[in-house]
Amino acid sequence: MHPINLHNAFATFTDHWSPRIAAELNGQMVKLVKFEGEFVFHHHDHEDELFLVVKGTMRMDFTDRSELVREGEMIVVPRGVEHRPASVDGECHVLLFEPATTLNTGNAATDPRTRADLERL
């Protein structure tokens, strides 16, 4: 039960598309991840995801449109919805809030950026 400074936590790692666990509560995980470029299109059969942009701008691509999510904004992607997160104009820092069972690449688990065992901050 200690405060977590998000900016300091993001400063502890440099790799992209590799979420870190910052906290856990009620079967949910708070994860920090740095985006750069585009991820893979995927969906999650059983989990909703919340993306909160801490620094930079991200683009969330859906099969029929894209949404820009700027610093201080968030977007929720419901379970089953095909999506692809991407950074806009360089690196983007994102806080994820999702069930502990959520695999970062969802149904695209063969992608080389799949991370099943996450590091804790």
MOPAC internal coordinates of N, CA, C and O (Angstrom, degrees):
PM7 1SCF
backbone

  N    0.0000 0     0.00 0     0.00 0    0    0    0
  C    1.4476 1     0.00 0     0.00 0    1    0    0
  C    1.5207 1   109.05 1     0.00 0    2    1    0
  O    1.2310 1   121.94 1  -106.74 1    3    2    1
  N    1.3373 1   113.90 1    73.26 1    3    2    1
  C    1.4512 1   121.40 1   178.69 1    5    3    2
  C    1.5263 1   108.64 1  -133.36 1    6    5    3
  O    1.2310 1   120.27 1   -31.70 1    7    6    5
  N    1.3112 1   117.09 1   148.30 1    7    6    5
  C    1.4696 1   119.59 1   176.74 1    9    7    6
  C    1.5299 1   110.58 1   -62.55 1   10    9    7
  O    1.2310 1   120.83 1   -31.95 1   11   10    9
  N    1.3094 1   116.03 1   148.05 1   11   10    9
  C    1.4632 1   122.20 1   175.83 1   13   11   10
  C    1.5187 1   107.53 1  -118.13 1   14   13   11
  O    1.2310 1   121.03 1   -61.22 1   15   14   13
  N    1.3183 1   115.64 1   118.78 1   15   14   13
  C    1.4514 1   121.05 1   176.23 1   17   15   14
  C    1.5282 1   107.53 1   -84.29 1   18   17   15
  O    1.2310 1   120.26 1   -68.38 1   19   18   17
  N    1.3194 1   117.12 1   111.62 1   19   18   17
  C    1.4605 1   120.72 1  -174.42 1   21   19   18
  C    1.5250 1   112.59 1   -62.58 1   22   21   19
  O    1.2310 1   120.08 1   139.70 1   23   22   21
  N    1.3207 1   117.46 1   -40.30 1   23   22   21
  C    1.4689 1   119.97 1  -179.40 1   25   23   22
  C    1.5233 1   110.57 1   -63.63 1   26   25   23
  O    1.2310 1   119.89 1   137.88 1   27   26   25
  N    1.3333 1   117.82 1   -42.12 1   27   26   25
  C    1.4623 1   121.13 1   177.11 1   29   27   26
  C    1.5214 1   110.99 1   -65.92 1   30   29   27
  O    1.2310 1   120.11 1   140.24 1   31   30   29
  N    1.3231 1   117.39 1   -39.76 1   31   30   29
  C    1.4633 1   120.86 1   179.44 1   33   31   30
  C    1.5247 1   111.10 1   -63.70 1   34   33   31
  O    1.2310 1   120.03 1   136.61 1   35   34   33
  N    1.3333 1   117.54 1   -43.39 1   35   34   33
  C    1.4644 1   120.29 1   177.90 1   37   35   34
  C    1.5320 1   111.38 1   -63.50 1   38   37   35
  O    1.2310 1   120.07 1   150.39 1   39   38   37
  N    1.3261 1   117.48 1   -29.61 1   39   38   37
  C    1.4651 1   121.36 1  -179.07 1   41   39   38
  C    1.5306 1   112.78 1   -71.09 1   42   41   39
  O    1.2310 1   119.80 1   168.63 1   43   42   41
  N    1.3324 1   117.98 1   -11.37 1   43   42   41
  C    1.4706 1   120.54 1  -177.69 1   45   43   42
  C    1.5240 1   113.63 1   -82.40 1   46   45   43
  O    1.2310 1   119.55 1   173.17 1   47   46   45
  N    1.3422 1   118.47 1    -6.83 1   47   46   45
  C    1.4681 1   119.68 1   178.89 1   49   47   46
  C    1.5228 1   110.07 1  -144.98 1   50   49   47
  O    1.2310 1   121.26 1   -21.84 1   51   50   49
  N    1.3322 1   115.19 1   158.16 1   51   50   49
  C    1.4649 1   120.35 1  -175.78 1   53   51   50
  C    1.5244 1   113.68 1  -123.34 1   54   53   51
  O    1.2310 1   119.73 1   164.90 1   55   54   53
  N    1.3341 1   118.12 1   -15.10 1   55   54   53
  C    1.4580 1   119.77 1  -175.47 1   57   55   54
  C    1.5233 1   111.81 1   -75.39 1   58   57   55
  O    1.2310 1   121.54 1   -21.06 1   59   58   57
  N    1.3143 1   114.67 1   158.94 1   59   58   57
  C    1.4604 1   121.84 1  -176.71 1   61   59   58
  C    1.5257 1   110.49 1  -108.27 1   62   61   59
  O    1.2310 1   121.23 1   -29.53 1   63   62   61
  N    1.3337 1   115.26 1   150.47 1   63   62   61
  C    1.4646 1   123.73 1   176.26 1   65   63   62
  C    1.5264 1   112.89 1    62.16 1   66   65   63
  O    1.2310 1   120.53 1  -152.80 1   67   66   65
  N    1.3307 1   116.59 1    27.20 1   67   66   65
  C    1.4612 1   121.36 1   179.64 1   69   67   66
  C    1.5290 1   108.90 1  -128.47 1   70   69   67
  O    1.2310 1   120.15 1   -92.41 1   71   70   69
  N    1.3388 1   117.33 1    87.59 1   71   70   69
  C    1.4700 1   120.60 1  -174.75 1   73   71   70
  C    1.5250 1   113.33 1   -60.75 1   74   73   71
  O    1.2310 1   121.15 1   -33.09 1   75   74   73
  N    1.3332 1   115.41 1   146.91 1   75   74   73
  C    1.4641 1   123.58 1   174.31 1   77   75   74
  C    1.5221 1   108.12 1  -117.12 1   78   77   75
  O    1.2310 1   120.14 1   -36.44 1   79   78   77
  N    1.3115 1   117.34 1   143.56 1   79   78   77
  C    1.4590 1   121.75 1   177.72 1   81   79   78
  C    1.5215 1   109.22 1   -83.57 1   82   81   79
  O    1.2310 1   121.07 1   -59.55 1   83   82   81
  N    1.3311 1   115.56 1   120.45 1   83   82   81
  C    1.4619 1   121.06 1   177.90 1   85   83   82
  C    1.5230 1   111.66 1   -97.53 1   86   85   83
  O    1.2310 1   120.33 1   149.18 1   87   86   85
  N    1.3444 1   116.97 1   -30.82 1   87   86   85
  C    1.4652 1   121.28 1  -178.19 1   89   87   86
  C    1.5254 1   109.63 1  -165.58 1   90   89   87
  O    1.2310 1   121.04 1   -16.70 1   91   90   89
  N    1.3375 1   115.62 1   163.30 1   91   90   89
  C    1.4661 1   122.31 1   175.92 1   93   91   90
  C    1.5179 1   108.67 1  -135.01 1   94   93   91
  O    1.2310 1   120.82 1   -36.04 1   95   94   93
  N    1.3407 1   116.04 1   143.96 1   95   94   93
  C    1.4526 1   120.76 1   174.44 1   97   95   94
  C    1.5094 1   110.01 1  -158.79 1   98   97   95
  O    1.2310 1   120.69 1   -46.72 1   99   98   97
  N    1.3188 1   116.29 1   133.28 1   99   98   97
  C    1.4674 1   122.88 1   174.82 1  101   99   98
  C    1.5269 1   114.09 1    49.11 1  102  101   99
  O    1.2310 1   120.46 1  -136.44 1  103  102  101
  N    1.3260 1   116.73 1    43.56 1  103  102  101
  C    1.4527 1   120.40 1   179.55 1  105  103  102
  C    1.5165 1   114.49 1    76.38 1  106  105  103
  O    1.2310 1   120.41 1  -172.98 1  107  106  105
  N    1.3127 1   116.81 1     7.02 1  107  106  105
  C    1.4600 1   123.02 1   178.78 1  109  107  106
  C    1.5226 1   109.44 1  -110.08 1  110  109  107
  O    1.2310 1   120.72 1   -24.67 1  111  110  109
  N    1.3110 1   116.23 1   155.33 1  111  110  109
  C    1.4617 1   120.76 1   175.32 1  113  111  110
  C    1.5174 1   109.62 1  -121.06 1  114  113  111
  O    1.2310 1   121.67 1   -37.21 1  115  114  113
  N    1.3204 1   114.42 1   142.79 1  115  114  113
  C    1.4543 1   122.88 1   169.86 1  117  115  114
  C    1.5209 1   104.74 1  -102.50 1  118  117  115
  O    1.2310 1   120.97 1   -62.71 1  119  118  117
  N    1.3288 1   115.74 1   117.29 1  119  118  117
  C    1.4603 1   121.11 1  -176.38 1  121  119  118
  C    1.5176 1   109.50 1  -119.40 1  122  121  119
  O    1.2310 1   120.90 1   -32.68 1  123  122  121
  N    1.3158 1   115.88 1   147.32 1  123  122  121
  C    1.4570 1   122.17 1   174.94 1  125  123  122
  C    1.5189 1   107.66 1  -113.29 1  126  125  123
  O    1.2310 1   120.84 1   -43.35 1  127  126  125
  N    1.3242 1   115.99 1   136.65 1  127  126  125
  C    1.4637 1   120.42 1  -179.43 1  129  127  126
  C    1.5222 1   109.35 1  -147.89 1  130  129  127
  O    1.2310 1   121.47 1   -34.49 1  131  130  129
  N    1.3156 1   114.79 1   145.51 1  131  130  129
  C    1.4570 1   120.97 1   174.50 1  133  131  130
  C    1.5251 1   107.92 1  -104.05 1  134  133  131
  O    1.2310 1   121.07 1   -48.20 1  135  134  133
  N    1.3368 1   115.56 1   131.80 1  135  134  133
  C    1.4572 1   122.33 1   178.05 1  137  135  134
  C    1.5201 1   108.58 1  -104.55 1  138  137  135
  O    1.2310 1   120.72 1   -35.91 1  139  138  137
  N    1.3096 1   116.22 1   144.09 1  139  138  137
  C    1.4613 1   121.58 1   166.16 1  141  139  138
  C    1.5183 1   107.17 1  -151.86 1  142  141  139
  O    1.2310 1   120.73 1   -57.27 1  143  142  141
  N    1.3250 1   116.21 1   122.73 1  143  142  141
  C    1.4510 1   120.94 1  -175.30 1  145  143  142
  C    1.5232 1   110.83 1    81.98 1  146  145  143
  O    1.2310 1   121.15 1    22.99 1  147  146  145
  N    1.3268 1   115.40 1  -157.01 1  147  146  145
  C    1.4668 1   121.41 1  -177.79 1  149  147  146
  C    1.5193 1   110.75 1  -104.12 1  150  149  147
  O    1.2310 1   120.59 1   -33.77 1  151  150  149
  N    1.3173 1   116.48 1   146.23 1  151  150  149
  C    1.4590 1   123.07 1   174.27 1  153  151  150
  C    1.5272 1   108.15 1   -91.68 1  154  153  151
  O    1.2310 1   119.89 1    20.10 1  155  154  153
  N    1.2911 1   117.81 1  -159.90 1  155  154  153
  C    1.4605 1   123.10 1  -179.47 1  157  155  154
  C    1.5355 1   108.75 1  -104.42 1  158  157  155
  O    1.2310 1   120.15 1   -36.12 1  159  158  157
  N    1.3265 1   117.32 1   143.88 1  159  158  157
  C    1.4634 1   120.01 1   172.40 1  161  159  158
  C    1.5251 1   108.19 1   -65.21 1  162  161  159
  O    1.2310 1   120.47 1   -45.15 1  163  162  161
  N    1.3226 1   116.70 1   134.85 1  163  162  161
  C    1.4673 1   121.88 1  -179.42 1  165  163  162
  C    1.5176 1   109.65 1  -163.24 1  166  165  163
  O    1.2310 1   120.86 1    -6.82 1  167  166  165
  N    1.3196 1   115.96 1   173.18 1  167  166  165
  C    1.4620 1   121.02 1   172.26 1  169  167  166
  C    1.5291 1   108.22 1  -145.44 1  170  169  167
  O    1.2310 1   121.05 1   -12.84 1  171  170  169
  N    1.3016 1   115.60 1   167.16 1  171  170  169
  C    1.4601 1   122.84 1   177.92 1  173  171  170
  C    1.5246 1   107.10 1  -119.90 1  174  173  171
  O    1.2310 1   120.70 1   -57.73 1  175  174  173
  N    1.3184 1   116.26 1   122.27 1  175  174  173
  C    1.4656 1   120.80 1  -176.60 1  177  175  174
  C    1.5221 1   113.30 1   -66.24 1  178  177  175
  O    1.2310 1   120.09 1   147.81 1  179  178  177
  N    1.3463 1   117.43 1   -32.19 1  179  178  177
  C    1.4658 1   120.06 1  -170.42 1  181  179  178
  C    1.5255 1   114.84 1  -124.28 1  182  181  179
  O    1.2310 1   119.57 1   175.76 1  183  182  181
  N    1.3171 1   118.42 1    -4.24 1  183  182  181
  C    1.4656 1   119.81 1  -173.12 1  185  183  182
  C    1.5217 1   112.30 1  -124.88 1  186  185  183
  O    1.2310 1   120.98 1   -42.39 1  187  186  185
  N    1.3363 1   115.74 1   137.61 1  187  186  185
  C    1.4604 1   122.59 1   167.43 1  189  187  186
  C    1.5273 1   106.72 1   -85.87 1  190  189  187
  O    1.2310 1   120.59 1   -23.57 1  191  190  189
  N    1.3411 1   116.48 1   156.43 1  191  190  189
  C    1.4662 1   120.65 1   178.10 1  193  191  190
  C    1.5212 1   109.64 1  -132.40 1  194  193  191
  O    1.2310 1   121.25 1   -39.80 1  195  194  193
  N    1.3271 1   115.21 1   140.20 1  195  194  193
  C    1.4580 1   121.66 1   173.45 1  197  195  194
  C    1.5233 1   107.76 1  -111.81 1  198  197  195
  O    1.2310 1   120.31 1   -50.84 1  199  198  197
  N    1.3264 1   117.01 1   129.16 1  199  198  197
  C    1.4553 1   124.27 1   177.41 1  201  199  198
  C    1.5296 1   107.45 1  -114.85 1  202  201  199
  O    1.2310 1   119.94 1   -61.32 1  203  202  201
  N    1.3296 1   117.71 1   118.68 1  203  202  201
  C    1.4623 1   123.36 1   177.57 1  205  203  202
  C    1.5209 1   107.63 1  -115.51 1  206  205  203
  O    1.2310 1   120.16 1   -61.02 1  207  206  205
  N    1.3215 1   117.29 1   118.98 1  207  206  205
  C    1.4663 1   121.31 1  -178.56 1  209  207  206
  C    1.5276 1   108.85 1   -82.74 1  210  209  207
  O    1.2310 1   121.38 1   -61.30 1  211  210  209
  N    1.3224 1   114.97 1   118.70 1  211  210  209
  C    1.4677 1   122.42 1   179.67 1  213  211  210
  C    1.5268 1   110.26 1   -91.80 1  214  213  211
  O    1.2310 1   120.68 1   144.36 1  215  214  213
  N    1.3321 1   116.30 1   -35.64 1  215  214  213
  C    1.4656 1   120.90 1  -179.71 1  217  215  214
  C    1.5196 1   109.01 1  -148.58 1  218  217  215
  O    1.2310 1   120.39 1   -44.29 1  219  218  217
  N    1.3203 1   116.85 1   135.71 1  219  218  217
  C    1.4556 1   121.35 1   177.67 1  221  219  218
  C    1.5208 1   112.34 1    89.41 1  222  221  219
  O    1.2310 1   121.43 1    18.87 1  223  222  221
  N    1.3227 1   114.86 1  -161.13 1  223  222  221
  C    1.4631 1   122.03 1   179.29 1  225  223  222
  C    1.5164 1   108.47 1  -134.98 1  226  225  223
  O    1.2310 1   121.14 1   -42.71 1  227  226  225
  N    1.3225 1   115.42 1   137.29 1  227  226  225
  C    1.4583 1   119.82 1   174.92 1  229  227  226
  C    1.5189 1   109.63 1  -117.67 1  230  229  227
  O    1.2310 1   121.80 1   -21.22 1  231  230  229
  N    1.3073 1   114.15 1   158.78 1  231  230  229
  C    1.4508 1   121.28 1   173.96 1  233  231  230
  C    1.5252 1   106.64 1  -118.67 1  234  233  231
  O    1.2310 1   120.88 1   -50.06 1  235  234  233
  N    1.3254 1   115.92 1   129.94 1  235  234  233
  C    1.4574 1   119.46 1   174.90 1  237  235  234
  C    1.5131 1   106.92 1  -105.85 1  238  237  235
  O    1.2310 1   121.18 1   -66.75 1  239  238  237
  N    1.3284 1   115.34 1   113.25 1  239  238  237
  C    1.4589 1   120.80 1   178.65 1  241  239  238
  C    1.5219 1   109.40 1   -90.23 1  242  241  239
  O    1.2310 1   121.06 1   -44.74 1  243  242  241
  N    1.3092 1   115.57 1   135.26 1  243  242  241
  C    1.4601 1   123.54 1   172.25 1  245  243  242
  C    1.5256 1   106.33 1  -117.98 1  246  245  243
  O    1.2310 1   119.46 1    -7.58 1  247  246  245
  N    1.2951 1   118.64 1   172.42 1  247  246  245
  C    1.4628 1   120.13 1  -177.72 1  249  247  246
  C    1.5212 1   112.42 1   -67.05 1  250  249  247
  O    1.2310 1   120.09 1   157.20 1  251  250  249
  N    1.3404 1   117.42 1   -22.80 1  251  250  249
  C    1.4625 1   120.27 1  -176.69 1  253  251  250
  C    1.5229 1   114.86 1  -115.63 1  254  253  251
  O    1.2310 1   119.96 1   176.71 1  255  254  253
  N    1.3440 1   117.68 1    -3.29 1  255  254  253
  C    1.4660 1   120.10 1  -178.30 1  257  255  254
  C    1.5184 1   110.26 1  -172.86 1  258  257  255
  O    1.2310 1   120.89 1    -5.58 1  259  258  257
  N    1.3301 1   115.91 1   174.42 1  259  258  257
  C    1.4624 1   122.75 1   173.87 1  261  259  258
  C    1.5203 1   108.53 1  -128.95 1  262  261  259
  O    1.2310 1   120.91 1   -31.05 1  263  262  261
  N    1.3301 1   115.87 1   148.95 1  263  262  261
  C    1.4656 1   122.27 1   176.76 1  265  263  262
  C    1.5203 1   108.70 1  -125.82 1  266  265  263
  O    1.2310 1   120.04 1   -47.31 1  267  266  265
  N    1.3345 1   117.52 1   132.69 1  267  266  265
  C    1.4602 1   121.39 1   172.81 1  269  267  266
  C    1.5174 1   108.70 1   -86.25 1  270  269  267
  O    1.2310 1   121.01 1   -43.67 1  271  270  269
  N    1.3231 1   115.68 1   136.33 1  271  270  269
  C    1.4600 1   122.15 1   178.20 1  273  271  270
  C    1.5258 1   106.07 1  -125.35 1  274  273  271
  O    1.2310 1   121.31 1   -65.70 1  275  274  273
  N    1.3263 1   115.11 1   114.30 1  275  274  273
  C    1.4626 1   120.92 1  -174.12 1  277  275  274
  C    1.5249 1   111.09 1   -96.71 1  278  277  275
  O    1.2310 1   121.67 1   -11.72 1  279  278  277
  N    1.3208 1   114.41 1   168.28 1  279  278  277
  C    1.4618 1   122.00 1   178.58 1  281  279  278
  C    1.5273 1   110.54 1   -49.14 1  282  281  279
  O    1.2310 1   121.12 1   -50.81 1  283  282  281
  N    1.3383 1   115.47 1   129.19 1  283  282  281
  C    1.4543 1   120.68 1  -179.22 1  285  283  282
  C    1.5194 1   113.96 1    86.35 1  286  285  283
  O    1.2310 1   119.95 1   179.49 1  287  286  285
  N    1.3371 1   117.69 1    -0.51 1  287  286  285
  C    1.4629 1   122.00 1   178.52 1  289  287  286
  C    1.5253 1   109.84 1  -109.64 1  290  289  287
  O    1.2310 1   121.08 1   -17.91 1  291  290  289
  N    1.3312 1   115.55 1   162.09 1  291  290  289
  C    1.4558 1   120.11 1   177.85 1  293  291  290
  C    1.5179 1   109.55 1  -138.73 1  294  293  291
  O    1.2310 1   122.03 1   -17.14 1  295  294  293
  N    1.3250 1   113.71 1   162.86 1  295  294  293
  C    1.4576 1   121.23 1   175.93 1  297  295  294
  C    1.5194 1   107.60 1  -142.22 1  298  297  295
  O    1.2310 1   120.34 1   -37.86 1  299  298  297
  N    1.3209 1   116.96 1   142.14 1  299  298  297
  C    1.4578 1   122.53 1   176.41 1  301  299  298
  C    1.5214 1   107.75 1  -109.54 1  302  301  299
  O    1.2310 1   121.11 1   -50.51 1  303  302  301
  N    1.3223 1   115.48 1   129.49 1  303  302  301
  C    1.4612 1   121.77 1   176.36 1  305  303  302
  C    1.5292 1   106.97 1  -106.88 1  306  305  303
  O    1.2310 1   120.08 1   -65.74 1  307  306  305
  N    1.3291 1   117.45 1   114.26 1  307  306  305
  C    1.4702 1   120.35 1  -179.84 1  309  307  306
  C    1.5347 1   111.84 1   -68.49 1  310  309  307
  O    1.2310 1   121.12 1   -25.90 1  311  310  309
  N    1.3082 1   115.47 1   154.10 1  311  310  309
  C    1.4661 1   121.11 1   176.86 1  313  311  310
  C    1.5225 1   110.23 1   -53.55 1  314  313  311
  O    1.2310 1   121.29 1   -36.17 1  315  314  313
  N    1.3210 1   115.13 1   143.83 1  315  314  313
  C    1.4569 1   121.30 1   177.32 1  317  315  314
  C    1.5111 1   115.49 1    84.26 1  318  317  315
  O    1.2310 1   119.55 1   171.61 1  319  318  317
  N    1.3303 1   118.47 1    -8.39 1  319  318  317
  C    1.4677 1   121.07 1  -177.56 1  321  319  318
  C    1.5311 1   109.53 1   -90.37 1  322  321  319
  O    1.2310 1   121.15 1   -57.05 1  323  322  321
  N    1.3309 1   115.40 1   122.95 1  323  322  321
  C    1.4596 1   121.88 1   177.98 1  325  323  322
  C    1.5291 1   108.70 1   -67.55 1  326  325  323
  O    1.2310 1   120.58 1   -49.58 1  327  326  325
  N    1.3473 1   116.50 1   130.42 1  327  326  325
  C    1.4624 1   120.28 1  -177.42 1  329  327  326
  C    1.5267 1   110.37 1  -152.03 1  330  329  327
  O    1.2310 1   121.90 1   -18.75 1  331  330  329
  N    1.3358 1   113.97 1   161.25 1  331  330  329
  C    1.4612 1   121.58 1   176.67 1  333  331  330
  C    1.5201 1   108.52 1  -145.04 1  334  333  331
  O    1.2310 1   120.12 1   -68.92 1  335  334  333
  N    1.3361 1   117.38 1   111.08 1  335  334  333
  C    1.4595 1   119.19 1   174.95 1  337  335  334
  C    1.5312 1   110.51 1   -77.38 1  338  337  335
  O    1.2310 1   121.13 1   -28.54 1  339  338  337
  N    1.3173 1   115.44 1   151.46 1  339  338  337
  C    1.4617 1   121.89 1   178.39 1  341  339  338
  C    1.5242 1   108.57 1  -152.54 1  342  341  339
  O    1.2310 1   121.04 1   -28.12 1  343  342  341
  N    1.3166 1   115.62 1   151.88 1  343  342  341
  C    1.4622 1   119.15 1   174.02 1  345  343  342
  C    1.5257 1   108.52 1   -88.03 1  346  345  343
  O    1.2310 1   121.10 1   -22.57 1  347  346  345
  N    1.3139 1   115.50 1   157.43 1  347  346  345
  C    1.4558 1   122.11 1   176.99 1  349  347  346
  C    1.5270 1   106.89 1  -121.12 1  350  349  347
  O    1.2310 1   120.46 1   -54.94 1  351  350  349
  N    1.3212 1   116.73 1   125.06 1  351  350  349
  C    1.4662 1   121.42 1   177.77 1  353  351  350
  C    1.5228 1   112.80 1    57.70 1  354  353  351
  O    1.2310 1   119.97 1  -124.13 1  355  354  353
  N    1.3119 1   117.66 1    55.87 1  355  354  353
  C    1.4643 1   121.36 1   174.85 1  357  355  354
  C    1.5124 1   113.21 1    99.28 1  358  357  355
  O    1.2310 1   121.56 1    19.80 1  359  358  357
  N    1.3141 1   114.62 1  -160.20 1  359  358  357
  C    1.4634 1   121.62 1  -173.54 1  361  359  358
  C    1.5289 1   112.01 1   -71.19 1  362  361  359
  O    1.2310 1   121.69 1   -33.41 1  363  362  361
  N    1.3228 1   114.36 1   146.59 1  363  362  361
  C    1.4565 1   122.60 1   179.24 1  365  363  362
  C    1.5290 1   107.95 1  -133.06 1  366  365  363
  O    1.2310 1   120.17 1   -44.66 1  367  366  365
  N    1.3271 1   117.28 1   135.34 1  367  366  365
  C    1.4670 1   122.41 1   178.22 1  369  367  366
  C    1.5214 1   108.43 1  -104.20 1  370  369  367
  O    1.2310 1   120.66 1   -52.92 1  371  370  369
  N    1.3354 1   116.35 1   127.08 1  371  370  369
  C    1.4575 1   121.21 1  -172.81 1  373  371  370
  C    1.5291 1   110.54 1  -131.57 1  374  373  371
  O    1.2310 1   121.08 1   -43.97 1  375  374  373
  N    1.3197 1   115.53 1   136.03 1  375  374  373
  C    1.4605 1   122.68 1   171.74 1  377  375  374
  C    1.5228 1   106.54 1   -98.12 1  378  377  375
  O    1.2310 1   120.69 1   -51.98 1  379  378  377
  N    1.3278 1   116.30 1   128.02 1  379  378  377
  C    1.4622 1   122.57 1   177.62 1  381  379  378
  C    1.5191 1   108.90 1  -107.33 1  382  381  379
  O    1.2310 1   120.41 1   -41.46 1  383  382  381
  N    1.3002 1   116.83 1   138.54 1  383  382  381
  C    1.4629 1   121.97 1   173.66 1  385  383  382
  C    1.5080 1   106.04 1  -126.10 1  386  385  383
  O    1.2310 1   120.76 1   -64.61 1  387  386  385
  N    1.3342 1   116.15 1   115.39 1  387  386  385
  C    1.4561 1   120.45 1  -173.34 1  389  387  386
  C    1.5229 1   110.19 1  -158.72 1  390  389  387
  O    1.2310 1   120.05 1   -17.04 1  391  390  389
  N    1.3281 1   117.51 1   162.96 1  391  390  389
  C    1.4614 1   120.16 1   177.29 1  393  391  390
  C    1.5347 1   111.35 1   -58.19 1  394  393  391
  O    1.2310 1   120.76 1   -30.21 1  395  394  393
  N    1.3080 1   116.16 1   149.79 1  395  394  393
  C    1.4628 1   121.71 1  -178.44 1  397  395  394
  C    1.5250 1   112.04 1   -58.92 1  398  397  395
  O    1.2310 1   119.72 1   154.77 1  399  398  397
  N    1.3134 1   118.13 1   -25.23 1  399  398  397
  C    1.4721 1   122.06 1  -177.46 1  401  399  398
  C    1.5260 1   113.61 1   -79.46 1  402  401  399
  O    1.2310 1   119.46 1   174.03 1  403  402  401
  N    1.3201 1   118.63 1    -5.97 1  403  402  401
  C    1.4667 1   121.91 1  -173.07 1  405  403  402
  C    1.5217 1   111.68 1   -71.92 1  406  405  403
  O    1.2310 1   120.76 1   -57.69 1  407  406  405
  N    1.3287 1   116.15 1   122.31 1  407  406  405
  C    1.4586 1   123.08 1   174.17 1  409  407  406
  C    1.5237 1   107.62 1   -90.67 1  410  409  407
  O    1.2310 1   120.04 1   -46.67 1  411  410  409
  N    1.3261 1   117.54 1   133.33 1  411  410  409
  C    1.4668 1   120.58 1  -171.94 1  413  411  410
  C    1.5223 1   114.05 1   -57.57 1  414  413  411
  O    1.2310 1   119.59 1   150.95 1  415  414  413
  N    1.3224 1   118.38 1   -29.05 1  415  414  413
  C    1.4660 1   120.79 1   179.95 1  417  415  414
  C    1.5237 1   112.95 1  -102.51 1  418  417  415
  O    1.2310 1   119.82 1  -174.12 1  419  418  417
  N    1.3229 1   117.94 1     5.88 1  419  418  417
  C    1.4647 1   121.77 1   175.45 1  421  419  418
  C    1.5161 1   113.25 1    49.84 1  422  421  419
  O    1.2310 1   120.76 1    55.86 1  423  422  421
  N    1.3281 1   116.15 1  -124.14 1  423  422  421
  C    1.4593 1   120.98 1  -177.86 1  425  423  422
  C    1.5281 1   113.13 1   -75.42 1  426  425  423
  O    1.2310 1   119.47 1   175.48 1  427  426  425
  N    1.3284 1   118.61 1    -4.52 1  427  426  425
  C    1.4689 1   123.13 1   177.68 1  429  427  426
  C    1.5296 1   109.82 1  -101.07 1  430  429  427
  O    1.2310 1   120.89 1  -135.07 1  431  430  429
  N    1.3235 1   115.90 1    44.93 1  431  430  429
  C    1.4730 1   122.02 1  -172.45 1  433  431  430
  C    1.5233 1   114.46 1   -63.35 1  434  433  431
  O    1.2310 1   119.56 1   166.50 1  435  434  433
  N    1.3238 1   118.44 1   -13.50 1  435  434  433
  C    1.4671 1   119.95 1   178.10 1  437  435  434
  C    1.5282 1   112.38 1   -85.03 1  438  437  435
  O    1.2310 1   119.92 1   175.70 1  439  438  437
  N    1.3364 1   117.76 1    -4.30 1  439  438  437
  C    1.4615 1   120.89 1   177.54 1  441  439  438
  C    1.5307 1   109.04 1   -62.41 1  442  441  439
  O    1.2310 1   119.78 1   -40.10 1  443  442  441
  N    1.3303 1   118.03 1   139.90 1  443  442  441
  C    1.4725 1   119.94 1  -178.86 1  445  443  442
  C    1.5303 1   114.34 1   -63.87 1  446  445  443
  O    1.2310 1   119.86 1   165.73 1  447  446  445
  N    1.3288 1   117.86 1   -14.27 1  447  446  445
  C    1.4742 1   120.25 1   179.10 1  449  447  446
  C    1.5289 1   112.55 1   -91.03 1  450  449  447
  O    1.2310 1   119.90 1  -172.90 1  451  450  449
  N    1.3244 1   117.80 1     7.10 1  451  450  449
  C    1.4584 1   121.20 1   176.88 1  453  451  450
  C    1.5254 1   110.25 1   -63.71 1  454  453  451
  O    1.2310 1   120.86 1   -48.47 1  455  454  453
  N    1.3202 1   115.95 1   131.53 1  455  454  453
  C    1.4642 1   121.94 1   179.36 1  457  455  454
  C    1.5249 1   108.32 1  -125.95 1  458  457  455
  O    1.2310 1   120.56 1   -74.71 1  459  458  457
  N    1.3377 1   116.53 1   105.29 1  459  458  457
  C    1.4585 1   121.16 1  -179.21 1  461  459  458
  C    1.5289 1   111.73 1   -89.87 1  462  461  459
  O    1.2310 1   120.17 1   143.44 1  463  462  461
  N    1.3144 1   117.28 1   -36.56 1  463  462  461
  C    1.4742 1   122.54 1  -179.93 1  465  463  462
  C    1.5197 1   108.74 1  -106.94 1  466  465  463
  O    1.2310 1   121.06 1   -74.95 1  467  466  465
  N    1.3229 1   115.58 1   105.05 1  467  466  465
  C    1.4653 1   119.98 1  -174.38 1  469  467  466
  C    1.5300 1   111.46 1   -92.94 1  470  469  467
  O    1.2310 1   121.78 1   -37.09 1  471  470  469
  N    1.3082 1   114.21 1   142.91 1  471  470  469
  C    1.4638 1   121.60 1   175.75 1  473  471  470
  C    1.5280 1   109.38 1   -76.81 1  474  473  471
  O    1.2310 1   120.65 1   -34.92 1  475  474  473
  N    1.3108 1   116.36 1   145.08 1  475  474  473
  C    1.4652 1   122.14 1   175.99 1  477  475  474
  C    1.5208 1   109.03 1   -97.83 1  478  477  475
  O    1.2310 1   121.24 1   -39.76 1  479  478  477
  N    1.3075 1   115.24 1   140.24 1  479  478  477
  C    1.4715 1   119.92 1   177.14 1  481  479  478
  C    1.5097 1   110.40 1   -83.94 1  482  481  479
  O    1.2310 1   120.10 1   180.00 1  483  482  481

